Amino acid sequence: MASRKKKTECVEPGRVQELEIALEEEKSLSRARNVLLESNIRELNDVYQTLNEKLKALRNRDERIKGFEAQLVRANKLSALGELAGSIAHEIKNPLISIQGFAKRITKANDLEKARRYSHFIDQEAGRLTNVLLKLLDFSRMDEPKMEETELGSLVDDTLLFMEHHLTRFKNVSIDIVRSSGPVKVVIDRIHIQQALVNLINNAAQAMPHGGTVRISTGVEDVFGFIDVTDEGIGIDDETIEKIFEPFFTTKPKGEGTGLGLSLSKRLLEANGGTITVKTKPGEGSTFKLLIPLKSEWQGVRK
């Protein structure tokens, strides 16, 4: 028994030393892990700070881009207004001439009945003039989008009110309207869609240098109301059609186009829950389709 006890006592100090060494190694490993962990945490903090700064920069850039887009929309709208100035002047001139003429007749009228009749005509023409000016003010407003129920046929009529005379500068270009059998009601910012429509009608007329008919159709397709603008022009080739909605892309001669019309029109449609599609064939004309959710669909999305 005594010999066994001595043998155990001799072994135990060595075992203790091994355990102490193992413990020191574990402590060293633990310290190394802590150092590595702290280094990783510092590195992650640095990455977080860098990413946070980049995120702020991206947000600032996004705000600037939105600001530029708003400026481009305004610039394009003002450009369209400039192009339509002749039509607007024509629409205002006619009522003014009538008012002036009937006013002169009143001064020469021999009886009260004639004076009343002339004053009625003056009132009628003044109302027409007021209507034109109100539509012009609506078209030129630059405020935030205003969603309202709109019938697409009446929107087309109001847009052509300003464009009819303007389109006479294109030789042998006529407008043909194909109306839907029933009302096509949508909820949109009316001015946004008018702006897109003005761009498409102008493009259609310019696509027919030798004249032709621009056909404007309204109707319903699935859950969308649509406005089709069809020309009899030169059409668009496959290479070009891939780029037509890109900002600043244009096939027009230098000085005759900014390349913003179609890209901004697409954005305006998308802001109203819609889109633009195009069907075309070189030499056989093009049809641009404005697709806008019908009133019932828009309400379903908004609920």
C-alpha positions as CSV (number, residue, x, y, z in Angstrom):
1,M,0.0,0.0,0.0
2,A,2.8,2.4,0.9
3,S,4.6,1.9,-2.4
4,R,1.4,2.6,-4.4
5,K,0.8,5.8,-2.4
6,K,4.3,7.0,-3.2
7,K,3.9,6.3,-6.9
8,T,0.7,8.3,-7.0
9,E,2.3,11.2,-5.1
10,C,5.2,11.2,-7.6
11,V,2.9,11.3,-10.6
12,E,0.5,14.1,-9.4
13,P,3.0,17.0,-9.5
14,G,3.7,16.3,-13.2
15,R,0.0,16.1,-14.0
16,V,-0.6,19.4,-12.2
17,Q,2.2,21.0,-14.3
18,E,0.6,19.7,-17.5
19,L,-2.8,21.1,-16.4
20,E,-1.1,24.4,-15.6
21,I,0.5,24.5,-19.0
22,A,-2.7,23.6,-20.7
23,L,-4.5,26.3,-18.7
24,E,-1.9,28.9,-19.7
25,E,-2.3,27.9,-23.4
26,E,-6.1,28.3,-23.1
27,K,-5.6,31.7,-21.5
28,S,-3.3,32.7,-24.3
29,L,-5.8,31.4,-26.9
30,S,-8.6,33.2,-25.1
31,R,-6.5,36.4,-25.1
32,A,-5.7,36.0,-28.8
33,R,-9.4,35.4,-29.5
34,N,-10.3,38.5,-27.6
35,V,-7.7,40.6,-29.5
36,L,-9.0,39.2,-32.8
37,L,-12.6,39.8,-31.8
38,E,-11.9,43.3,-30.7
39,S,-10.1,43.9,-34.0
40,N,-13.0,42.5,-35.9
41,I,-15.5,44.6,-34.0
42,R,-13.4,47.7,-34.7
43,E,-13.2,46.7,-38.4
44,L,-17.0,46.2,-38.5
45,N,-17.6,49.5,-36.8
46,D,-15.4,51.1,-39.5
47,V,-17.3,49.3,-42.2
48,Y,-20.6,50.4,-40.6
49,Q,-19.5,54.0,-40.5
50,T,-18.3,53.9,-44.1
51,L,-21.6,52.3,-45.3
52,N,-23.6,54.8,-43.3
53,E,-21.8,57.6,-44.9
54,K,-22.3,56.1,-48.4
55,L,-26.0,55.6,-47.6
56,K,-26.3,59.3,-46.7
57,A,-24.5,60.2,-49.9
58,L,-26.8,58.0,-51.9
59,R,-29.8,59.5,-50.2
60,N,-28.6,63.0,-51.0
61,R,-27.9,62.0,-54.6
62,D,-31.4,60.5,-54.9
63,E,-32.9,63.7,-53.6
64,R,-30.8,65.7,-56.2
65,I,-31.9,63.3,-59.0
66,K,-35.5,63.7,-58.0
67,G,-35.0,67.5,-58.1
68,F,-33.4,67.3,-61.6
69,E,-36.3,65.1,-62.8
70,A,-38.8,67.7,-61.5
71,Q,-36.9,70.4,-63.3
72,L,-36.9,68.3,-66.5
73,V,-40.6,67.8,-66.3
74,R,-41.1,71.6,-65.8
75,A,-38.7,72.4,-68.7
76,N,-40.5,69.9,-71.0
77,K,-43.9,71.3,-70.1
78,L,-42.7,74.9,-70.7
79,S,-41.2,73.7,-74.0
80,A,-44.6,72.2,-75.0
81,L,-46.3,75.4,-74.0
82,G,-43.9,77.4,-76.2
83,E,-44.7,75.1,-79.2
84,L,-48.4,75.5,-78.5
85,A,-48.3,79.3,-78.2
86,G,-49.6,79.6,-81.8
87,S,-52.6,77.4,-81.0
88,I,-53.3,79.3,-77.8
89,A,-53.1,82.6,-79.5
90,H,-55.5,81.4,-82.2
91,E,-58.0,80.1,-79.7
92,I,-57.9,83.4,-77.8
93,K,-57.9,85.6,-80.9
94,N,-61.2,84.4,-82.4
95,P,-63.4,85.1,-79.4
96,L,-61.7,88.5,-78.9
97,I,-62.4,89.5,-82.5
98,S,-66.0,88.4,-82.1
99,I,-66.3,90.4,-78.8
100,Q,-64.8,93.5,-80.5
101,G,-67.1,93.2,-83.5
102,F,-70.4,92.8,-81.5
103,A,-69.4,95.6,-79.1
104,K,-69.1,97.9,-82.2
105,R,-72.5,96.7,-83.4
106,I,-74.1,97.6,-80.1
107,T,-73.0,101.2,-80.4
108,K,-74.7,101.3,-83.8
109,A,-77.8,99.3,-82.9
110,N,-81.1,101.1,-83.6
111,D,-83.2,99.1,-81.2
112,L,-83.0,97.3,-77.8
113,E,-83.6,93.9,-79.3
114,K,-80.5,94.0,-81.5
115,A,-78.4,95.3,-78.6
116,R,-79.6,92.4,-76.4
117,R,-78.8,89.9,-79.1
118,Y,-75.3,91.3,-79.6
119,S,-74.7,91.4,-75.8
120,H,-75.7,87.7,-75.7
121,F,-73.1,86.9,-78.3
122,I,-70.5,88.9,-76.4
123,D,-71.3,86.9,-73.2
124,Q,-71.1,83.7,-75.2
125,E,-67.7,84.5,-76.6
126,A,-66.4,85.7,-73.3
127,G,-67.4,82.4,-71.8
128,R,-65.5,80.6,-74.5
129,L,-62.5,82.7,-73.9
130,T,-62.6,82.1,-70.1
131,N,-62.8,78.3,-70.8
132,V,-59.7,78.4,-73.0
133,L,-57.8,80.4,-70.4
134,L,-58.8,78.1,-67.5
135,K,-57.7,75.1,-69.5
136,L,-54.4,76.9,-70.3
137,L,-53.8,77.7,-66.6
138,D,-54.6,74.1,-65.7
139,F,-52.1,72.8,-68.3
140,S,-49.3,75.1,-67.2
141,R,-49.6,74.6,-63.4
142,M,-46.4,73.3,-61.8
143,D,-47.7,72.1,-58.4
144,E,-47.9,68.6,-56.8
145,P,-49.7,65.8,-58.6
146,K,-53.5,66.1,-58.2
147,M,-55.4,62.9,-58.7
148,E,-58.9,63.2,-59.9
149,E,-61.5,61.2,-61.8
150,T,-61.2,61.9,-65.5
151,E,-62.9,60.6,-68.6
152,L,-60.2,59.9,-71.3
153,G,-62.4,61.1,-74.2
154,S,-62.8,64.6,-72.7
155,L,-59.1,64.7,-71.9
156,V,-58.3,64.1,-75.6
157,D,-60.7,66.8,-76.6
158,D,-59.2,69.4,-74.2
159,T,-55.7,68.5,-75.4
160,L,-56.6,68.9,-79.0
161,L,-58.2,72.3,-78.3
162,F,-54.6,73.7,-77.9
163,M,-53.0,71.5,-80.6
164,E,-55.3,71.8,-83.6
165,H,-53.9,75.1,-84.9
166,H,-50.3,74.1,-83.9
167,L,-50.5,71.0,-86.0
168,T,-51.2,73.1,-89.1
169,R,-47.5,73.8,-89.3
170,F,-47.1,70.2,-90.4
171,K,-48.0,69.9,-94.1
172,N,-51.0,67.6,-94.9
173,V,-51.3,66.2,-91.3
174,S,-54.8,65.6,-90.1
175,I,-56.3,64.3,-86.9
176,D,-58.8,61.4,-86.7
177,I,-60.5,60.7,-83.4
178,V,-61.9,57.2,-82.7
179,R,-64.0,57.4,-79.6
180,S,-64.9,54.6,-77.2
181,S,-68.5,53.4,-77.3
182,G,-68.8,54.4,-73.6
183,P,-67.0,56.6,-71.0
184,V,-63.5,55.5,-70.0
185,K,-63.1,56.7,-66.4
186,V,-59.7,56.7,-64.7
187,V,-58.2,58.5,-61.6
188,I,-55.1,60.5,-62.7
189,D,-53.3,63.7,-62.6
190,R,-55.0,65.1,-65.7
191,I,-52.1,67.5,-66.6
192,H,-49.6,64.6,-66.4
193,I,-51.5,62.6,-69.0
194,Q,-52.1,65.7,-71.2
195,Q,-48.4,66.4,-71.2
196,A,-47.6,62.8,-72.3
197,L,-50.3,63.0,-75.0
198,V,-49.0,66.3,-76.3
199,N,-45.5,64.7,-76.7
200,L,-46.9,61.7,-78.5
201,I,-49.0,63.7,-80.9
202,N,-46.1,66.0,-81.7
203,N,-43.9,63.0,-82.3
204,A,-46.5,61.4,-84.5
205,A,-46.8,64.5,-86.7
206,Q,-43.0,64.8,-87.0
207,A,-42.8,61.2,-88.1
208,M,-44.8,62.0,-91.2
209,P,-42.7,64.5,-93.2
210,H,-44.9,64.0,-96.3
211,G,-48.2,64.2,-94.4
212,G,-50.7,61.7,-93.2
213,T,-53.3,61.0,-90.5
214,V,-52.7,60.9,-86.8
215,R,-55.3,58.6,-85.3
216,I,-56.2,59.0,-81.6
217,S,-58.3,56.2,-80.1
218,T,-59.7,55.7,-76.6
219,G,-61.1,52.6,-75.1
220,V,-60.8,49.8,-72.5
221,E,-58.4,46.9,-72.5
222,D,-58.6,44.4,-69.7
223,V,-58.4,46.5,-66.5
224,F,-56.9,49.5,-68.2
225,G,-58.2,52.5,-70.1
226,F,-56.1,53.4,-73.1
227,I,-55.3,56.2,-75.5
228,D,-53.7,55.1,-78.7
229,V,-51.7,57.5,-80.9
230,T,-51.1,56.0,-84.3
231,D,-49.2,57.6,-87.2
232,E,-48.5,56.6,-90.8
233,G,-44.9,57.6,-90.6
234,I,-41.5,55.9,-91.1
235,G,-41.7,53.6,-88.2
236,I,-38.9,52.6,-85.8
237,D,-36.2,50.0,-86.4
238,D,-35.3,47.3,-83.8
239,E,-32.1,49.0,-82.8
240,T,-33.7,52.4,-82.1
241,I,-36.8,51.1,-80.3
242,E,-34.6,49.7,-77.5
243,K,-33.5,53.3,-76.7
244,I,-36.5,55.5,-77.4
245,F,-37.4,55.8,-73.7
246,E,-33.9,56.7,-72.6
247,P,-33.4,60.3,-71.5
248,F,-31.7,62.5,-74.1
249,F,-32.0,59.9,-76.8
250,T,-33.3,61.4,-80.0
251,T,-33.2,60.7,-83.8
252,K,-34.1,64.3,-84.6
253,P,-31.6,66.7,-86.2
254,K,-29.6,68.8,-83.8
255,G,-31.6,71.6,-82.4
256,E,-35.0,70.0,-83.1
257,G,-35.4,67.8,-80.1
258,T,-34.0,67.3,-76.5
259,G,-34.7,63.6,-76.3
260,L,-36.7,64.1,-73.2
261,G,-40.3,63.8,-74.5
262,L,-40.7,60.0,-74.4
263,S,-38.7,59.4,-71.3
264,L,-40.6,62.0,-69.3
265,S,-43.9,60.8,-70.7
266,K,-43.1,57.3,-69.5
267,R,-42.3,58.6,-66.0
268,L,-45.5,60.6,-65.9
269,L,-47.5,57.5,-66.8
270,E,-45.7,55.4,-64.2
271,A,-46.4,58.1,-61.6
272,N,-50.1,57.6,-62.4
273,G,-50.0,53.8,-62.2
274,G,-49.8,53.4,-65.9
275,T,-47.3,52.7,-68.7
276,I,-46.5,53.3,-72.4
277,T,-46.2,50.5,-74.9
278,V,-45.3,50.8,-78.6
279,K,-46.0,48.7,-81.7
280,T,-44.1,49.7,-84.9
281,K,-42.7,48.5,-88.1
282,P,-40.2,50.3,-90.3
283,G,-42.1,52.0,-93.2
284,E,-45.5,51.2,-91.7
285,G,-45.9,53.7,-88.9
286,S,-46.1,53.4,-85.1
287,T,-48.8,53.1,-82.4
288,F,-48.0,54.4,-78.9
289,K,-50.5,53.2,-76.3
290,L,-51.0,55.0,-73.0
291,L,-52.3,52.4,-70.5
292,I,-54.0,53.7,-67.3
293,P,-55.8,51.6,-64.6
294,L,-59.5,52.1,-64.7
295,K,-61.2,53.9,-61.8
296,S,-62.4,50.7,-60.1
297,E,-58.9,49.1,-60.4
298,W,-57.2,52.3,-59.0
299,Q,-59.6,52.3,-56.0
300,G,-58.8,48.6,-55.4
301,V,-55.1,49.2,-55.3
302,R,-55.5,52.2,-52.9
303,K,-57.6,50.4,-50.3
